[in-house]
């Protein structure tokens, strides 16, 4: 790449200012709906939700296209891509004037959104003209193009009042199209692109450009930009509506007040670049998050009247913020957001000089998606809470999360740079004389991990492994509780005024199982990529979204069905956690103890289903959280129901578990692997064989757990199912947790064989009891089924490490014993997680099989006969592949052959 210091300054300045003017016009077009959208809303009679979708649609296109536009800029040059992008955006903006229906406006808005993709084109183009020490300033000046949002808010209201909103669209369309032509004629290709073309060097491949995206750091930058840019765009779109409704000002005053925020959040971006070059981007980010948190706390506090009993009587006061203090606070918030935008894009050319297009494209895309998602959430929060300042409260939460993650990451980088020196420092200087550094050292990454070495395990390994296990168990228990809580919520929705059809309720009940099972496939590979500690923390924290979402959504009977669909899908995050949790714990324990450890983790995690089924009926019948939890709903019989507590009750426990995972868990260095390294399992025969067996065990457990209450209600309507439903999952969870030692002692294959024999007998008992209408026999048969599924869940997972240790020895003989041990551990963890994903589909298919059987024959017996036939197949598969003489596990489980090569370490 040519040295940017050698370029003539006139060429650098021309490239910079042409790009800045072009970006300003693009940004003006991109935010056009913040003004014309208000009139379109009135003309079409749109709801708040529909209006939020309309103004956010261009942001979606502009965000999603940033990644591919960044890649194309690296490949084809910024001059061509920038020009074409502006021409297409101009055509789409003019097409707005032809739209007559809501769908027509949405279609045109998708095209208008192309204007938002200009940002990453300009970043990739401008950064090539300047050396690293000046890139912060140059990109800061370019980023001033955000002032286009203020241009729209200043000028568009006056044009719209004089000639209508169509004139605004036409003027903006002509301006951006003309700029596209001017840019192509006047601008030059960047020197890096010219050098590549002159030398005949091929453009970087997609794989090369996307390689850095696997770094967590890139996604951390994306979260920062989600706030500073996504929050800026969201507020730029939301504020005119907010100001007209909250302060009662007309559109012109609202536009100018909102423009003041857009102006400060744009023009100071250049100053942010200067500060980043001078003081460092990290320092500027601390300023951004710190002051933004302060201002957002002030903005998020709703108008409140207080009355205090003083010594001389009552003292009353209010916290309401007036219009001009509100505008001044917004201006200050915009100032620090503009500094942050410059600081983030100061980082990218420094860390990833050869991947500015792809990395900047991803960061820009996530930031732009913030501008799409946040206005929709603002509207939903307003509908759910009725509090206008809830939008600022959401931004305050995002700032706090970003600040904590940034500071934690910086501390982690300092620790890696300074080694153990930081761990040996006392908490307070005055404790230096009595400080024992060895008591405070707790490494987060285990570089030396040899669980198969008896001495290492006894002296160090067991203690660390057990700590990680006992932190993992409650996290997984909460995950199962959140996953299955939706079944309890859906059953109560008609009682509190939600008029959903039976078909809609069925899909709401089925979606968590589908999403949980599908997400498990992706979660299967996350621990080796991100590390067990980080992923457990993030996946546990993610449970807050459905838990809090349920709590708010059920309080308003007018909540749209689509919100409940989204919440049902998000509950699947709990089901997905199982895959990553089991993969993580499998790395910590030696082969001889894996069965028991995985059994405890999974069994006590499965216990979350029973805990939920026992606890939720209690908490929804009482005002557990008082006024903070919201008002109850009056039922037809005069009783009260706090259904929101079904979600809120898990929030404090999720927070505690998230903190415990971050502070107390570890990553294992040997466990790190890319997706490509893990994908080898798809070519392993035994991965697919074990998927079949795990469908038979865990698929049955989770499917029977979901369908047990319904089956009792249909077959024995005189029985109160709520008295019994938690017992089945409880038996299955406890049998899984309590029988892992059995598989470690006699062999998982042998236990699995007899498990399927027991399940066959148990299903036969259930079938004959249903035919005889004997509830006692039916209940006993199902308890036996739950017991055997729990034992089988544990035994199948014990089999996988033993199978893969032997298979890797056979398939990879060229590897050293230690390398074979690491490879088998990685593949075992991936297979354990992947089979758990496939098995989880039983949570959907078993209840669906009941429904289909009842629809076709009038009884669930047909489905039960099909299950019995499947268990016969699983029994045969276990015998043929693993337990017969000559089977893979026959000699190992009878002590006649080692499980794998000895570990010399």
Buried (B, 14 or more C-beta within 10 A) or exposed (E): EEEBEEBEEEEBEBBBEBBBBBBBBBBBBBBBBBBBBBBBBEEBEBEBBBBBBBBBBBBBBBBBBBBBBBBBBBBBBBBBBBBBBBBBBBBBBBBBBEBEEBEEBBBBBBBBBBBBBBBBBBBBBBBBBBBEEBBBBBBBBBBBBBBBBBBBBBBBBEBBEEEBBBBBBBBBBEBBBBBBEBBBEEBBBBBBBBBBEEEEEEBBEEEEBBBBBEEBBBBBBBBBBBBBBBBBBBBBBBBBBBBBEBBEBEBBBBBBBBBBBBBBBBBBBBBBBBBBBEEBBBEBBBBBBEBBBBBBBBBBBBEEEEEEEEEEEEEEEEEEBEBEEBBBBBBBBBBBBBBBBBBBBBBBBBBBBBBBBBBBBBBBBBBBBBBBBBBBBBBBBBBBBEBBBBBBBBBBBBBBBBBEBBEBEEEEEEBEEEEEEEBBBBEEEEEEEEBEEEEEEEEBBBEEBBBBBEEBBEEBBBEBBBBBBBBBBBBBBBBBBBBBBBBBBBBBBEBBEBEBEEEBBBBBBBBBBBBBBBBBBBBBBBBBBBBBBBBBBBBBBBBBBBBBBBBBBBBBEEBBBEBBBBBBBBBBBBBBBBBBBBBBBBBBBBBBBBBBBBBBBBBBBBBBBBBBBBBBBEBBBEBBBEEEBBEBBEEEEEEEBBBBBBBBBBBEBBBBBBEBBBEBBBBBEBBBBEBEBBEBBEEBEBBBBBBBBBBBBBBBBBBBBBBBBBBBBBBBEEBEBBEBBBBBBBBBBBBBBBBBBBBBEBBBBBBBBBBBBBBBBBBBBBBBBBEEEBBEBBBBBBBBBBBBBBBBBBBBBBBBBBBBBBBBBEBBEEBEBBEBBBBBBBBBBBBBBBBBBBBBBBBBBBBBBBBBBBEEEEBBBBBBBEBBEBBBEBBEBBBEBBBBEEBBBBBBBEEEEEBBBEBEE
